[in-house]
Amino acid sequence: MTEQLTINKVTTISGEVVVPGDKSISHRAVMFGALAEGTTSITGFLPGADCLSTINCFQRMGIQIEQNEDKVTVIGKGWFGLEEPDQKLDVGNSGTTIRLMSGILATQPFHCVIEGDESIAKRPMRRVVGPLKEMGARIDGRKSGEFTPLAIRGGDLIGINYVSPVASAQVKSAILLAGLQANGTTSVEEPSISRDHTERMLQAFGVEIKREGKKVTVTGGQRLTATDISVPGDISSAAFLIAAVMILPGSRLVIKNVGINPTRTGIIDVVKAMGGIIELRNERIVNEEPVADIYVEYTALKGTVLEGDLIPRLIDEIPVIAVMASQAEGQTIIRDAKELRVKETDRIATVVNQLGKFGAKVIPTDDGMIIEGNQRLHGAEIDSMGDHRIGMAMAIAGLIAEGQTVINQADAIRVSFPGFAELLHSICK
């Protein structure tokens, strides 16, 4: 039985909050801690379903991991301390887990099979499998490795210089991780710079990485040394609260201890481009990652055009940006976002469909959407389609909709934002 979330219209929101830990950083902290020599202590870990899938997979490969809410201890065994699992590794709904782990498993001298849920079974894997095969990994799966389950037998890799057709942190990370145990050097060049959490955290674990513009290079044979990781709040989660402030007159909010990695701060640029008030306070560096407190205050927004290199920096925030744009003056156009079609759902089609149930006019395009502004929304029955970001984006829309909004499959929200409904309720007036 899936959960329902009921949202009623509110007047304003205000307060000071902390959002759950960054999902991308939580995944990597567990993975790199498992591969490192020594004990890694993680604080601020996101205990969402996706990150718990990563813990489960590494436990099945013989790594001792203790988790108590947002505190995790990983007893690393070094790169080749992983053991061949005696059953399939199940990544659940986590694309990060399966793609990054594929790069790691490509280096291991054993055989394993990875699979996930129905959503993972539809997501493209060849973008990772292809370059790993070029490096010498033996990988097979449905349609020659295009879809899960994937069977991997790794070891004896050769470094490659890979020019990626897509800006994808998951693709880049998988290749770089494989490259750390390949003969020679491995480089990945992207059309635009994707999230660089992997590069930053590998440096925190003692790995040498070279960056040149859109190209990242590693040398094989490197070891990881255990370190303590403090995970900042996830800016992708903070984005939902930022959007809520921007559509509710009189609202203001401080979101404490948020990661502001420049490859992730597209939402901040969008708010500024639309005329919103948003400030970074108390900026600092933690584990190679920039962190700050975010202050945001309601402002009447204006429509804008989002395209080009900005898109990879806000790809996960587009569903809630669409909600924000529906309340702006004029039209907002989103281009170059075809990557949305291969997320947990086809997020272009899903946003158009679900936001349309509120009465909003959103026109789909091949690589994005056109959102009309100044729209009055009415309550609706919504389906998250099992996509956490769709569920939360529609909940934010429900805050300004006349009448009651019911979101089905709301349990999907726990993937990245456990406690979302409770936190939202605490700041609504």
C-alpha positions as CSV (number, residue, x, y, z in Angstrom):
1,M,0.0,0.0,0.0
2,T,1.6,3.2,-1.1
3,E,1.4,6.4,1.0
4,Q,-0.6,9.5,0.3
5,L,0.4,13.0,1.3
6,T,-2.3,15.7,1.7
7,I,-1.4,19.3,1.1
8,N,-3.6,22.3,1.9
9,K,-3.1,25.9,0.7
10,V,-1.1,28.1,3.1
11,T,-0.5,31.8,3.5
12,T,3.3,32.0,4.0
13,I,6.3,30.1,5.3
14,S,9.1,31.3,7.5
15,G,11.8,30.0,9.9
16,E,15.2,28.4,10.1
17,V,15.7,24.8,8.9
18,V,18.2,22.1,8.1
19,V,17.7,19.8,5.2
20,P,18.8,16.2,5.0
21,G,22.4,15.4,3.9
22,D,23.5,15.6,0.3
23,K,22.5,12.4,-1.5
24,S,25.4,12.5,-4.0
25,I,28.0,13.0,-1.3
26,S,26.5,10.4,1.0
27,H,26.7,7.7,-1.7
28,R,30.3,8.5,-2.4
29,A,31.4,8.7,1.2
30,V,30.2,5.1,1.7
31,M,31.8,3.8,-1.5
32,F,35.1,5.5,-1.0
33,G,35.2,4.6,2.7
34,A,34.8,1.0,1.7
35,L,37.7,1.2,-0.8
36,A,39.9,3.1,1.6
37,E,42.5,1.7,4.0
38,G,41.3,2.4,7.5
39,T,38.0,3.6,9.2
40,T,35.9,6.4,7.7
41,S,33.4,8.2,10.0
42,I,30.5,9.9,8.2
43,T,28.2,12.5,9.8
44,G,25.2,14.1,8.2
45,F,24.6,11.0,6.1
46,L,21.3,10.9,4.2
47,P,19.4,7.8,5.5
48,G,17.2,7.7,2.4
49,A,16.4,4.6,0.4
50,D,18.9,5.2,-2.3
51,C,21.9,5.7,0.0
52,L,20.8,2.7,2.1
53,S,21.0,0.6,-1.1
54,T,24.6,1.6,-1.4
55,I,25.3,0.5,2.1
56,N,23.6,-2.8,1.6
57,C,25.5,-3.6,-1.6
58,F,28.9,-3.0,0.0
59,Q,27.9,-5.0,3.1
60,R,27.1,-7.9,0.7
61,M,30.7,-7.5,-0.5
62,G,32.1,-8.1,2.9
63,I,32.5,-4.5,4.1
64,Q,31.6,-3.8,7.8
65,I,29.3,-0.7,7.9
66,E,27.4,0.5,10.9
67,Q,24.7,3.1,10.4
68,N,22.7,4.9,13.1
69,E,20.4,7.5,11.4
70,D,22.8,10.1,10.0
71,K,26.0,8.7,11.4
72,V,27.9,5.9,9.5
73,T,31.1,4.1,10.2
74,V,32.8,2.3,7.3
75,I,35.7,-0.2,8.0
76,G,37.6,0.0,4.8
77,K,39.6,-2.9,3.4
78,G,41.5,-1.2,0.7
79,W,40.6,-1.3,-3.0
80,F,40.9,-5.0,-3.4
81,G,39.3,-5.9,-0.1
82,L,35.9,-6.4,-1.6
83,E,34.6,-10.0,-1.7
84,E,32.7,-11.7,-4.4
85,P,29.0,-11.5,-3.4
86,D,27.1,-14.8,-3.1
87,Q,23.9,-13.3,-4.6
88,K,22.8,-10.5,-6.9
89,L,23.5,-6.9,-5.7
90,D,20.2,-5.0,-5.6
91,V,20.5,-1.2,-6.0
92,G,16.8,-0.6,-5.6
93,N,15.9,2.7,-7.3
94,S,19.4,4.2,-7.2
95,G,21.0,5.1,-10.5
96,T,24.0,6.6,-8.7
97,T,24.7,3.2,-7.0
98,I,24.5,1.1,-10.1
99,R,26.5,3.4,-12.3
100,L,29.3,4.3,-9.9
101,M,29.5,0.7,-8.6
102,S,29.8,-0.6,-12.1
103,G,33.1,1.4,-12.4
104,I,34.4,0.0,-9.2
105,L,33.3,-3.6,-10.0
106,A,35.0,-3.3,-13.4
107,T,38.3,-3.3,-11.4
108,Q,37.6,-6.3,-9.3
109,P,38.9,-9.8,-10.1
110,F,35.5,-11.5,-9.5
111,H,32.1,-11.9,-11.1
112,C,28.8,-10.3,-9.9
113,V,25.4,-9.4,-11.1
114,I,23.7,-6.0,-10.4
115,E,20.0,-5.3,-10.7
116,G,17.4,-2.8,-9.4
117,D,13.7,-2.0,-9.4
118,E,11.4,-1.5,-12.4
119,S,12.6,2.1,-12.9
120,I,16.2,1.1,-13.0
121,A,15.4,-1.7,-15.5
122,K,14.3,1.0,-17.9
123,R,17.2,3.4,-17.5
124,P,20.1,3.5,-20.0
125,M,23.3,1.7,-18.9
126,R,25.2,1.6,-22.2
127,R,26.5,5.1,-21.5
128,V,28.6,3.6,-18.7
129,V,28.9,0.0,-20.0
130,G,30.4,1.1,-23.3
131,P,33.4,3.0,-22.0
132,L,34.1,0.3,-19.3
133,K,34.1,-2.3,-22.0
134,E,36.6,-0.2,-23.9
135,M,38.8,-0.3,-20.8
136,G,38.7,-4.1,-20.9
137,A,35.8,-5.0,-18.5
138,R,33.6,-7.9,-19.4
139,I,30.0,-6.7,-19.0
140,D,26.8,-8.1,-20.3
141,G,23.1,-7.5,-19.8
142,R,19.8,-7.1,-21.6
143,K,20.3,-5.8,-25.1
144,S,24.1,-6.2,-24.8
145,G,24.3,-4.2,-21.6
146,E,21.9,-1.4,-22.4
147,F,19.6,-2.5,-19.5
148,T,19.9,-4.3,-16.2
149,P,20.6,-6.8,-14.9
150,L,24.3,-6.4,-15.6
151,A,26.8,-9.2,-15.2
152,I,30.3,-7.9,-14.6
153,R,33.7,-9.7,-14.5
154,G,36.4,-7.1,-14.0
155,G,40.1,-6.7,-13.7
156,D,43.0,-6.0,-16.1
157,L,41.8,-2.6,-17.3
158,I,43.6,-0.2,-19.6
159,G,43.2,3.6,-19.3
160,I,41.3,5.4,-22.0
161,N,40.7,9.0,-23.1
162,Y,36.9,9.2,-23.2
163,V,35.0,12.1,-24.8
164,S,31.5,11.8,-23.3
165,P,28.5,12.8,-25.5
166,V,26.6,13.7,-22.3
167,A,27.5,15.8,-19.3
168,S,26.8,13.2,-16.6
169,A,28.5,12.9,-13.2
170,Q,27.5,9.2,-13.1
171,V,29.2,8.4,-16.4
172,K,32.3,10.5,-15.5
173,S,32.6,9.0,-12.1
174,A,32.3,5.4,-13.2
175,I,35.1,5.8,-15.8
176,L,37.4,7.7,-13.3
177,L,36.8,5.1,-10.6
178,A,37.7,2.3,-13.1
179,G,40.7,4.4,-14.1
180,L,42.1,4.5,-10.6
181,Q,43.0,0.8,-11.1
182,A,43.7,0.7,-14.8
183,N,47.1,0.6,-16.5
184,G,48.2,4.1,-17.5
185,T,46.1,7.3,-17.3
186,T,42.3,7.7,-17.8
187,S,40.6,10.9,-18.8
188,V,37.0,12.0,-19.3
189,E,36.1,15.1,-21.3
190,E,32.5,16.4,-21.2
191,P,30.5,18.8,-23.3
192,S,29.9,20.9,-20.2
193,I,31.1,20.3,-16.6
194,S,28.8,18.0,-14.6
195,R,28.8,17.6,-10.8
196,D,32.3,17.1,-9.5
197,H,31.6,15.5,-6.1
198,T,33.7,12.5,-7.1
199,E,36.8,14.5,-7.9
200,R,36.5,16.6,-4.8
201,M,36.0,13.6,-2.4
202,L,38.7,11.5,-4.0
203,Q,41.1,14.3,-3.3
204,A,39.9,14.2,0.4
205,F,40.7,10.5,0.4
206,G,44.3,11.3,-0.9
207,V,43.9,10.7,-4.7
208,E,45.7,12.9,-7.2
209,I,43.4,14.3,-9.9
210,K,44.2,16.7,-12.7
211,R,41.6,19.1,-14.1
212,E,41.9,21.0,-17.4
213,G,38.7,22.8,-18.4
214,K,36.1,20.2,-19.1
215,K,38.6,17.3,-18.9
216,V,39.5,15.3,-15.8
217,T,42.4,12.8,-15.6
218,V,43.5,10.2,-13.1
219,T,46.5,7.8,-13.1
220,G,46.0,4.1,-12.3
221,G,47.3,2.3,-9.2
222,Q,46.3,4.9,-6.6
223,R,45.2,4.0,-3.1
224,L,42.6,5.7,-0.9
225,T,43.3,6.6,2.7
226,A,40.4,6.8,5.2
227,T,39.2,10.2,6.3
228,D,36.2,11.6,8.2
229,I,33.4,13.1,6.1
230,S,30.9,15.7,7.1
231,V,28.0,15.7,4.6
232,P,26.4,19.1,4.1
233,G,22.7,19.6,3.4
234,D,21.5,18.7,-0.1
235,I,20.9,21.8,-2.3
236,S,18.6,19.7,-4.4
237,S,16.4,19.2,-1.3
238,A,16.8,22.9,-0.3
239,A,15.5,23.8,-3.8
240,F,12.0,22.8,-2.9
241,L,11.9,25.1,0.1
242,I,13.5,27.9,-1.9
243,A,10.8,27.5,-4.5
244,A,8.1,27.5,-1.8
245,V,9.4,30.9,-0.5
246,M,9.4,32.3,-4.0
247,I,5.7,31.5,-4.6
248,L,4.2,32.5,-1.2
249,P,4.1,36.3,-0.6
250,G,5.7,37.5,2.7
251,S,7.8,34.3,3.1
252,R,11.4,34.2,4.2
253,L,13.6,31.3,5.2
254,V,17.2,30.4,6.3
255,I,18.4,27.0,5.3
256,K,21.5,26.1,7.3
257,N,24.6,24.2,6.3
258,V,23.9,23.6,2.6
259,G,26.4,22.3,0.0
260,I,27.0,25.0,-2.6
261,N,29.2,23.1,-5.0
262,P,29.3,25.4,-8.1
263,T,28.3,22.4,-10.3
264,R,25.0,22.2,-8.3
265,T,24.0,25.9,-7.7
266,G,22.0,26.4,-10.8
267,I,18.9,26.9,-8.7
268,I,20.5,29.9,-7.1
269,D,21.3,31.4,-10.5
270,V,17.7,30.7,-11.7
271,V,16.2,32.6,-8.7
272,K,18.5,35.5,-9.3
273,A,17.8,35.5,-13.0
274,M,14.1,35.6,-12.2
275,G,14.6,38.6,-9.9
276,G,14.4,36.8,-6.6
277,I,16.3,37.6,-3.3
278,I,18.7,34.9,-2.3
279,E,21.9,35.2,-0.3
280,L,24.8,32.9,0.7
281,R,25.9,33.5,4.3
282,N,28.7,32.0,6.4
283,E,30.5,30.4,3.4
284,R,33.2,27.8,4.2
285,I,35.0,24.7,2.9
286,V,34.4,21.2,4.4
287,N,36.0,18.1,2.9
288,E,36.9,20.0,-0.3
289,E,33.2,21.0,-0.7
290,P,31.9,24.6,-0.3
291,V,29.1,25.0,2.3
292,A,27.0,28.0,3.3
293,D,23.7,29.1,4.9
294,I,21.1,30.2,2.3
295,Y,18.8,33.1,3.0
296,V,15.8,33.4,0.7
297,E,13.0,36.0,0.7
298,Y,9.8,36.2,-1.4
299,T,10.0,38.4,-4.5
300,A,7.7,38.7,-7.5
301,L,9.5,36.7,-10.2
302,K,9.8,37.2,-13.9
303,G,10.0,34.5,-16.5
304,T,13.3,33.6,-18.1
305,V,15.1,31.2,-20.5
306,L,17.1,28.3,-19.1
307,E,19.5,26.6,-21.4
308,G,23.1,25.6,-22.3
309,D,25.7,25.0,-19.6
310,L,23.3,26.0,-16.9
311,I,21.1,22.9,-17.4
312,P,23.5,20.2,-15.9
313,R,23.8,22.4,-12.8
314,L,20.0,22.2,-12.1
315,I,18.8,19.1,-13.9
316,D,17.2,17.6,-10.7
317,E,15.6,20.9,-9.8
318,I,13.7,21.4,-13.0
319,P,10.4,19.9,-11.8
320,V,10.2,22.5,-8.9
321,I,11.5,25.3,-11.1
322,A,8.5,24.6,-13.4
323,V,6.2,25.1,-10.4
324,M,8.0,28.4,-9.6
325,A,7.8,29.5,-13.2
326,S,4.0,29.0,-13.2
327,Q,3.8,31.9,-10.8
328,A,6.3,34.2,-12.5
329,E,5.3,37.1,-14.8
330,G,5.6,36.0,-18.4
331,Q,6.8,32.8,-20.0
332,T,9.7,30.6,-18.9
333,I,11.4,28.4,-21.5
334,I,13.6,25.4,-20.6
335,R,15.9,24.0,-23.3
336,D,18.8,21.5,-23.6
337,A,17.3,19.3,-20.9
338,K,16.7,16.0,-22.9
339,E,18.5,14.2,-20.0
340,L,15.2,14.6,-18.1
341,R,13.7,12.0,-20.3
342,V,15.9,9.2,-18.8
343,K,15.6,10.0,-15.0
344,E,13.4,8.1,-12.5
345,T,10.6,9.0,-14.9
346,D,10.5,10.9,-18.2
347,R,10.4,14.1,-16.1
348,I,9.4,16.3,-19.1
349,A,6.2,14.3,-19.7
350,T,5.6,13.8,-16.0
351,V,5.9,17.5,-15.1
352,V,3.6,18.5,-18.0
353,N,1.1,15.9,-17.0
354,Q,1.0,16.3,-13.2
355,L,1.3,20.1,-13.2
356,G,-1.4,20.2,-15.8
357,K,-3.7,18.6,-13.3
358,F,-3.5,21.8,-11.2
359,G,-4.7,23.7,-14.3
360,A,-1.2,24.9,-15.2
361,K,-0.3,25.4,-18.9
362,V,3.0,23.7,-19.6
363,I,3.9,22.8,-23.2
364,P,6.4,20.0,-23.7
365,T,9.2,20.2,-26.2
366,D,11.7,17.6,-27.3
367,D,14.4,18.8,-24.9
368,G,12.4,20.8,-22.3
369,M,9.2,22.7,-21.8
370,I,7.5,26.1,-22.0
371,I,5.7,27.3,-18.8
372,E,3.2,30.0,-18.9
373,G,3.3,32.4,-15.9
374,N,0.8,34.1,-13.6
375,Q,-1.3,30.9,-13.4
376,R,-3.9,30.2,-10.7
377,L,-3.8,26.6,-9.6
378,H,-6.5,24.4,-8.1
379,G,-6.2,21.4,-5.9
380,A,-5.7,18.1,-7.6
381,E,-5.0,14.4,-7.1
382,I,-1.4,13.9,-8.2
383,D,0.8,10.8,-8.7
384,S,4.5,11.0,-8.0
385,M,4.9,8.1,-10.5
386,G,7.4,6.8,-8.0
387,D,9.7,9.8,-8.6
388,H,10.7,11.6,-5.4
389,R,11.4,14.9,-7.1
390,I,8.0,14.9,-8.8
391,G,6.3,14.1,-5.5
392,M,8.0,17.0,-3.7
393,A,7.5,19.5,-6.6
394,M,3.8,18.8,-6.7
395,A,3.6,19.2,-3.0
396,I,5.1,22.7,-3.3
397,A,2.5,23.5,-6.0
398,G,-0.2,22.3,-3.6
399,L,0.8,25.1,-1.1
400,I,-0.7,27.7,-3.4
401,A,-3.5,25.7,-5.0
402,E,-7.1,26.5,-4.1
403,G,-8.6,23.5,-2.2
404,Q,-6.8,20.3,-1.2
405,T,-4.1,18.4,-3.0
406,V,-3.5,14.7,-2.6
407,I,-0.2,13.1,-3.7
408,N,-0.2,9.4,-4.4
409,Q,2.9,7.2,-4.1
410,A,4.3,9.8,-1.6
411,D,6.6,7.2,0.0
412,A,8.9,7.8,-3.0
413,I,9.9,11.1,-1.3
414,R,11.9,9.2,1.3
415,V,14.5,8.4,-1.4
416,S,16.1,11.8,-0.9
417,F,14.1,13.8,1.8
418,P,13.0,11.7,4.7
419,G,10.8,13.9,7.0
420,F,9.8,16.2,4.1
421,A,6.2,16.5,5.1
422,E,6.9,17.1,8.7
423,L,9.5,19.9,8.0
424,L,7.2,21.5,5.5
425,H,4.4,21.5,8.0
426,S,6.7,23.1,10.7
427,I,7.4,26.2,8.6
428,C,3.9,26.8,7.0
429,K,1.7,29.5,8.5
